[in-house]
Amino acid sequence: RKVFYRMGFSDQDIVALSGAHTLGRARPDRSGNGKEDTKYTKAGTPQVGSGSPGGSSWTVQWLKFDNSYFEDITEQKDPELLVMETDDVLVKDDAFRPYVQKYAA
């Protein structure tokens, strides 16, 4: 949070920027986060489409830009989806949570 505050971001800005996780994946060989693949990122799955397989996604449809990131980190029902500490704090922190709830609606 302090890093973003120094750049002039508000709590709402931080939450909105985090929503970019609705796209893409994390790969353990590049970031140290996630798994080699999940049921959503394996080769041949519909979610992969023309993208390269592998990694862990924050959302089921990780090539589609929507609000599912906020829905998924709020519910945290699917262990196949990535939730990092920086994602989890958005729903646990009293200042961030209202924005997550707003964007998940």
C-alpha positions as CSV (number, residue, x, y, z in Angstrom):
1,R,0.0,0.0,0.0
2,K,2.8,2.4,0.9
3,V,4.4,1.9,-2.5
4,F,1.2,2.8,-4.3
5,Y,0.5,5.8,-2.0
6,R,3.9,7.2,-2.9
7,M,2.8,7.1,-6.5
8,G,-0.5,8.9,-5.7
9,F,-2.8,5.9,-5.8
10,S,-5.9,5.8,-3.6
11,D,-7.2,2.6,-2.1
12,Q,-9.8,2.5,-4.8
13,D,-7.1,2.9,-7.4
14,I,-5.1,0.0,-5.9
15,V,-8.2,-2.3,-6.0
16,A,-9.0,-1.3,-9.6
17,L,-5.4,-1.9,-10.7
18,S,-5.5,-5.3,-9.1
19,G,-8.5,-6.2,-11.3
20,A,-6.0,-6.6,-14.1
21,H,-5.5,-10.1,-12.7
22,T,-8.7,-11.1,-14.4
23,L,-6.3,-11.6,-17.4
24,G,-3.4,-13.9,-17.6
25,R,-1.6,-16.3,-15.3
26,A,1.3,-16.6,-13.0
27,R,4.0,-19.2,-13.7
28,P,6.2,-20.7,-11.0
29,D,9.3,-20.7,-13.2
30,R,8.9,-16.9,-13.8
31,S,7.4,-15.5,-10.6
32,G,7.6,-18.3,-8.1
33,N,3.8,-18.2,-7.8
34,G,1.2,-20.7,-8.9
35,K,1.4,-24.2,-10.3
36,E,2.8,-25.6,-13.5
37,D,-0.8,-25.9,-14.8
38,T,-4.3,-26.2,-13.6
39,K,-7.5,-27.6,-15.0
40,Y,-8.0,-24.2,-16.6
41,T,-4.6,-23.8,-18.2
42,K,-3.7,-27.3,-19.4
43,A,-3.2,-27.8,-23.1
44,G,-6.4,-28.6,-24.9
45,T,-8.7,-26.9,-22.5
46,P,-11.2,-24.4,-24.0
47,Q,-9.8,-21.6,-21.8
48,V,-6.3,-21.9,-23.4
49,G,-7.7,-21.2,-26.9
50,S,-4.9,-19.8,-29.0
51,G,-2.8,-18.9,-25.9
52,S,0.1,-21.0,-24.6
53,P,-0.8,-23.6,-21.9
54,G,0.5,-23.6,-18.3
55,G,0.6,-21.6,-15.2
56,S,-2.1,-20.7,-12.6
57,S,-4.9,-18.2,-13.5
58,W,-6.8,-15.9,-11.1
59,T,-10.0,-16.6,-13.1
60,V,-11.5,-19.4,-15.1
61,Q,-11.7,-17.5,-18.4
62,W,-8.3,-15.8,-18.1
63,L,-8.3,-14.4,-21.6
64,K,-11.6,-12.5,-21.0
65,F,-11.7,-9.1,-19.4
66,D,-14.6,-8.9,-16.9
67,N,-15.2,-8.6,-13.1
68,S,-14.7,-12.3,-12.4
69,Y,-11.4,-11.6,-10.5
70,F,-13.3,-9.7,-7.9
71,E,-16.0,-12.3,-7.7
72,D,-13.5,-15.1,-7.4
73,I,-11.3,-13.5,-4.7
74,T,-14.4,-12.7,-2.7
75,E,-15.8,-16.2,-2.8
76,Q,-12.5,-18.2,-2.9
77,K,-14.4,-21.4,-3.7
78,D,-12.2,-22.9,-6.4
79,P,-8.7,-24.1,-5.2
80,E,-7.6,-24.3,-8.8
81,L,-7.7,-20.5,-9.0
82,L,-4.7,-18.5,-7.8
83,V,-5.1,-16.2,-4.8
84,M,-1.9,-14.6,-3.7
85,E,-1.4,-12.7,-0.4
86,T,-1.8,-9.4,-2.3
87,D,-5.2,-10.6,-3.6
88,D,-6.4,-11.9,-0.3
89,V,-5.6,-8.7,1.5
90,L,-8.1,-6.9,-0.8
91,V,-11.0,-8.8,0.8
92,K,-9.7,-8.7,4.4
93,D,-8.7,-5.1,4.6
94,D,-11.5,-2.8,5.8
95,A,-10.5,0.0,3.4
96,F,-10.1,-2.2,0.3
97,R,-13.1,-4.5,0.8
98,P,-15.9,-2.0,-0.1
99,Y,-14.3,-1.5,-3.5
100,V,-13.9,-5.3,-4.1
101,Q,-17.5,-5.8,-3.2
102,K,-18.6,-2.9,-5.5
103,Y,-16.6,-4.3,-8.5
104,A,-17.8,-7.9,-7.8
105,A,-21.4,-6.8,-8.0
